[in-house]
């Protein structure tokens, strides 16, 4: 079977993953809008993308723990092909989730949210970064349970201090210069830029998110997987 299709099947046969993709985004759509910004649910959704990316990547972590990657290295399938197919499958599922989320925002918020194509692209860049981050993160652990337990705390703090789970305007201005080094910061930054029509800042968010993704992929694509 095609590796990409196999990775999709492995994720979709897990009921939790189906709930993640099709149902998880809906509740945050009901968070009301701030007078000078988009509904905060658009930003908070970034936390759900982060956790979704982590949970969807579970099959590749389990393959490493079961030494399947070692057998792949001795097969006609290259490690790069194996890794790229899995990551593409995870990004595909997140794109479906993003599409459902934005359709929901159209139904519930209508004209309160604009530039949905730009927002869609920004979420995709953020998703790629999240997938790459989880790949690099799981390189540090040999147990998915331990990895997730630590990740849950770290991801929550990253989202809190980068404006994903707390509006940027509530954060003291002096600390912005420091949280800019957190990759999660560039989603709320991009959303705010979209609200104000700052094309340059939107492009900057994309470039930095994708640059982080490349760094994390390089760190996480070692043979150890």
Beta strands, then each sheet from edge to edge (+ up, - down):
end
